[in-house]
Structures are given as C-alpha cells and as structure tokens.
Amino acid sequence: MISFVPMFLQAQDAAPGQVGGGMGSLLTFAPLLLILGIMYFLMIRPQNKKQKETQKMIEALKKGDKVVTIGGIHGTVASTKEHTVIIKVDDNTRIEFNRTAIATVVVDKPAVAVEAPEKEKKGLFGRKSKEDSIVAEIKDKDEEKTSDSEADKDE
C-alpha cells in the first residue's frame, strides 16, 4: 500500500525559495480533482437525472397506459398494484410484471410538423456571400423585366 505521509512531510521541509508547503501538495492532486469533477458532470449527474425521470414515470403508471417492457413486450396497463403491474397483451392475455420492468410509456400523439420560414442565407460573419448577392440582383432584374413587359401589354 502506498503511503502519502512522506509526500506531505517532504513538502513541509522545502526550502524557503521553493514551492512547498500545503500548496505544493494541493497542486499534485489538482489533476485528479479535475478528472473527478469532469466525470461527475459527464457521467454521474446525467445518470442520476435519467434515473429520477424513470422513477417518476414508473410511479405515474395508471390503467390504460400503453407501455413497453424491458423485454420488448408491448401492452396496455390493465391494473396496478404496489410493486407490480398487470399488462394486457392480447384479448385474453394478461401478464404481471414488476414495476421496474417497464421501460417506456408509449405516447400515441403524432408530432405536428411546423414549417419554419425560410431564413436568409448569410455567409461568414453574418454578411451575405457574393453568390447570394449576385443571385438577388439577377432576381431583381428579372422582376423588373416582367413588370415592364406586363406594363407594355396593358397599353
């Protein structure tokens, strides 16, 4: 087993012009603390959030919900008990599962696609690119020609 005591004693005996003392030992652990912090924010925290959401979903199960189990069985909740759920799979088929075996609750509402208005294309730094400005000029000239030709026909 590795002992950290000699490292602390050595840091305290450092000469006055050298980095030493408590700050030197803290700096040796800084990369480890940084790695632990990154692991917390990238791995542990998201997993805890997901677990809480799953727990809320399991607690909110009610009769009539369409569910999918961990094993991939699709069905409708026929009744709920304290620790189990009875799922109706077919007309006369009912299966009892632990609540923790429910993977998802299926939502049948179709997503409505909303068409976003066409955005003006911009080049680097928020300006129109040269190609876009040339295309816009050509469109303007074409519109002027068509409006002139329509005015000539009216006369």
C-alpha positions in Angstrom: 0.0 0.0 0.0 1.3 3.5 -0.9 1.6 6.0 1.9 1.1 9.7 1.3 2.6 10.7 4.6 6.2 11.0 3.3 5.0 13.3 0.4 3.4 15.7 2.9 6.5 15.7 5.2 8.8 16.3 2.2 6.6 19.3 1.1 6.8 20.9 4.5 10.6 20.6 4.6 11.0 22.5 1.4 13.4 25.5 1.3 12.0 29.0 1.5 12.6 29.8 -2.2 10.9 26.6 -3.5 7.3 25.8 -4.0 6.3 23.7 -1.0 4.0 23.5 2.0 0.4 22.7 1.7 0.0 24.4 -1.7 2.5 22.1 -3.3 0.7 19.0 -2.2 -2.6 20.5 -3.4 -1.2 21.1 -6.8 -0.2 17.5 -7.1 -3.8 16.4 -6.5 -5.3 19.1 -8.9 -5.3 16.9 -12.0 -7.0 14.1 -10.0 -9.6 16.5 -8.7 -10.2 17.9 -12.2 -10.8 14.4 -13.6 -13.2 13.6 -10.8 -15.1 16.8 -11.5 -15.4 16.1 -15.2 -16.5 12.5 -14.5 -19.2 13.9 -12.2 -20.7 16.3 -14.8 -20.3 14.0 -17.8 -21.3 10.6 -16.3 -22.8 10.6 -12.8 -25.1 13.6 -12.9 -26.8 12.7 -16.2 -27.3 9.1 -15.0 -28.9 10.4 -11.8 -31.3 12.7 -13.8 -32.3 9.8 -16.0 -32.9 7.5 -13.0 -35.2 10.1 -11.4 -37.2 10.6 -14.6 -37.6 6.8 -14.9 -38.8 6.6 -11.3 -41.4 9.3 -11.8 -42.6 7.5 -14.9 -43.0 4.2 -13.0 -44.8 5.9 -10.1 -47.2 7.6 -12.5 -48.4 4.4 -14.3 -52.2 4.2 -14.5 -54.8 2.0 -16.1 -54.9 2.4 -19.8 -51.3 3.5 -20.4 -49.6 1.8 -23.3 -46.2 0.5 -22.2 -43.2 -1.4 -23.4 -41.3 -3.6 -21.1 -37.5 -4.2 -20.9 -38.0 -7.4 -22.7 -39.8 -5.7 -25.6 -43.4 -6.7 -24.8 -46.0 -4.1 -25.8 -49.2 -3.9 -24.0 -51.7 -1.8 -22.1 -51.8 -1.5 -18.3 -54.9 -3.4 -17.0 -54.3 -2.7 -13.3 -51.6 -1.6 -10.9 -50.6 -2.9 -7.5 -48.0 -1.6 -5.1 -44.9 -3.3 -6.6 -46.4 -4.9 -9.8 -48.4 -4.0 -12.9 -50.7 -6.3 -14.8 -50.4 -5.7 -18.6 -53.0 -6.8 -21.1 -51.1 -8.1 -24.1 -53.9 -9.6 -26.2 -57.7 -10.0 -25.7 -57.5 -12.7 -23.0 -53.8 -12.5 -22.2 -52.6 -10.7 -19.1 -49.1 -10.7 -17.7 -47.9 -9.5 -14.3 -44.6 -7.6 -14.2 -42.6 -5.8 -11.6 -42.9 -2.0 -12.0 -39.2 -1.8 -12.6 -39.6 -4.0 -15.8 -41.4 -1.1 -17.6 -39.0 0.6 -20.0 -41.2 3.3 -21.5 -44.7 4.6 -21.7 -45.8 4.9 -25.3 -47.4 8.2 -26.4 -49.7 8.0 -29.4 -49.8 11.7 -30.2 -48.3 12.4 -33.6 -45.8 15.2 -33.7 -47.1 18.1 -35.8 -44.5 19.4 -38.3 -44.3 23.1 -38.3 -42.7 24.6 -41.4 -40.2 27.3 -40.4 -40.0 30.3 -42.7 -37.0 30.2 -45.0 -34.2 32.1 -43.4 -32.0 34.4 -45.4 -28.7 32.7 -46.1 -25.7 34.6 -44.7 -22.0 34.0 -45.2 -19.2 34.2 -42.8 -19.5 37.0 -40.1 -23.3 37.5 -40.8 -22.9 39.0 -44.2 -24.4 37.8 -47.4 -22.0 35.9 -49.6 -21.1 37.1 -53.0 -23.0 34.3 -54.7 -26.2 35.2 -52.7 -25.9 38.9 -53.6 -25.4 38.1 -57.3 -28.5 35.8 -57.3 -30.5 38.5 -55.6 -29.5 41.1 -58.2 -30.5 38.7 -61.0 -33.9 38.1 -59.4 -34.5 41.8 -59.1 -33.6 42.4 -62.8 -35.9 39.5 -63.8 -38.8 41.0 -61.8 -38.2 44.5 -63.4 -38.3 42.9 -66.9 -41.5 41.0 -66.2 -43.2 44.1 -64.7 -42.1 46.2 -67.7 -43.4 43.6 -70.2 -46.7 43.4 -68.3 -47.0 47.3 -68.4 -46.3 47.2 -72.2 -49.1 44.6 -72.7 -51.6 46.7 -70.8 -51.1 49.7 -73.1 
